[in-house]
Structures are given as C-alpha cells and as structure tokens.
Amino acid sequence: MSEAATRYRREAVERAVRGSGQASSEVRRAAFDNAGVPPAAAALVDKVARTAWKITDEDVAAARAAGLSEDEIFELVVCAAFGQATRQLEAGLAAVAAAIADDGGRR
C-alpha cells in the first residue's frame, strides 16, 4: 500500500474517531474497536462489524429508541465500518506479507 494511501486512511479514521461529533470520542473509539460499546449502540455496532448487509430500519430504530440521536447513530455506524474495514485490510496485508515471506520473496 502506498505511503499516501496509508496516511489518508489513518487521517480519515482519526477524524471519524476523534473529530468533532455528537457521540463522544470514547464511544466512537469503542465502536471502531467493536468493544465496550454502550448498550444503546452495542447491537447496531456489532451488526455493522459482523453482518452489515443484514441491517434493517428496525435496527436503526432500536438504537434511536434507546436514546441515540440520528447524528450519534451515523457517527457510530461510520466508526464501526471503519474499524471493521481496518481489521480486514490489516489481516489481508498480513496474509500477503506472510505469503511473500513463505515464498522467499520470489513473487
């Protein structure tokens, strides 16, 4: 991955997690990590991280009914998606690096 792409990705994550927003940085970081998420958002964040294609209007409505604002829901969903994408990217890059190492760098 290019140095510029890595830098842009890190900057985007940093802004999503630590930038201004309705949800606290701590809660956004928890959504990014999918760990320690407050109960009001835990089910939605976990679903974004594990089975995003199954999210329904009812999932969002449940978070809203639990007291989250539309802005908080949006921010937490974005952070959860960034977190899962980051974990998948890092796993893929590690697998490629391992394959190259196992191959003695001949590829």
C-alpha positions as CSV (number, residue, x, y, z in Angstrom):
1,M,0.0,0.0,0.0
2,S,1.3,3.4,-0.9
3,E,2.5,5.7,1.9
4,A,0.0,8.3,0.7
5,A,-2.9,5.9,0.9
6,T,-1.9,4.7,4.4
7,R,-1.7,8.3,5.5
8,Y,-5.1,9.3,4.1
9,R,-6.7,6.2,5.6
10,R,-5.2,7.0,9.0
11,E,-6.3,10.6,8.8
12,A,-9.9,9.6,7.9
13,V,-10.0,7.2,10.8
14,E,-8.6,9.8,13.2
15,R,-11.2,12.4,12.1
16,A,-14.0,9.9,12.5
17,V,-12.9,8.8,15.9
18,R,-11.5,12.0,17.4
19,G,-13.0,14.8,15.4
20,S,-16.0,16.9,16.5
21,G,-19.3,15.0,16.7
22,Q,-22.3,14.3,18.8
23,A,-21.0,11.0,20.2
24,S,-18.0,11.2,22.5
25,S,-14.6,10.2,21.2
26,E,-14.6,7.4,23.7
27,V,-17.8,5.9,22.4
28,R,-16.7,6.4,18.7
29,R,-13.4,4.6,19.6
30,A,-15.4,1.8,21.2
31,A,-17.5,1.5,18.0
32,F,-14.3,1.4,15.9
33,D,-12.9,-1.4,18.1
34,N,-16.3,-3.1,18.5
35,A,-15.5,-3.4,22.2
36,G,-17.0,-1.8,25.2
37,V,-19.8,-0.1,23.2
38,P,-22.6,1.3,25.4
39,P,-25.7,-0.9,25.5
40,A,-27.8,1.6,23.5
41,A,-25.5,1.1,20.5
42,A,-23.9,-2.3,21.0
43,A,-26.2,-4.4,18.9
44,L,-26.1,-2.0,15.9
45,V,-22.3,-1.6,16.1
46,D,-21.8,-5.3,16.3
47,K,-24.1,-5.9,13.4
48,V,-22.3,-3.3,11.3
49,A,-19.0,-5.1,12.1
50,R,-20.2,-8.6,11.6
51,T,-23.1,-8.7,9.2
52,A,-23.6,-5.2,7.8
53,W,-25.7,-6.5,4.9
54,K,-28.4,-7.6,7.4
55,I,-29.0,-4.1,8.9
56,T,-32.6,-3.1,8.8
57,D,-34.6,0.0,9.6
58,E,-35.6,-1.7,12.8
59,D,-32.0,-1.9,13.9
60,V,-31.6,1.8,13.5
61,A,-35.0,2.4,15.1
62,A,-33.9,0.3,18.1
63,A,-30.8,2.5,18.6
64,R,-33.0,5.6,18.3
65,A,-35.5,4.2,20.8
66,A,-32.5,3.5,23.2
67,G,-31.8,7.3,23.2
68,L,-29.3,7.8,20.4
69,S,-29.7,10.8,18.1
70,E,-29.6,10.4,14.3
71,D,-26.2,12.0,14.3
72,E,-24.8,9.7,17.0
73,I,-26.1,6.7,15.1
74,F,-24.5,7.9,11.9
75,E,-21.2,8.5,13.7
76,L,-21.1,5.2,15.4
77,V,-22.0,3.3,12.2
78,V,-19.2,5.1,10.3
79,C,-16.7,4.3,13.1
80,A,-17.8,0.7,13.3
81,A,-17.5,0.3,9.5
82,F,-14.0,2.0,9.5
83,G,-13.0,-0.3,12.3
84,Q,-14.1,-3.5,10.5
85,A,-12.6,-2.4,7.2
86,T,-9.3,-1.6,9.0
87,R,-9.2,-5.0,10.6
88,Q,-9.9,-6.7,7.3
89,L,-7.3,-4.7,5.5
90,E,-4.7,-5.4,8.1
91,A,-5.5,-9.1,8.0
92,G,-5.2,-9.1,4.2
93,L,-1.9,-7.3,4.2
94,A,-0.5,-9.6,6.8
95,A,-1.6,-12.6,4.7
96,V,0.1,-11.2,1.6
97,A,3.3,-10.4,3.6
98,A,3.3,-14.0,5.0
99,A,2.8,-15.5,1.6
100,I,5.7,-13.5,0.2
101,A,7.9,-14.4,3.2
102,D,7.0,-18.1,2.8
103,D,7.8,-17.9,-0.9
104,G,11.2,-16.4,-0.2
105,G,10.2,-13.1,-2.0
106,R,10.2,-14.7,-5.4
107,R,6.8,-13.2,-6.4
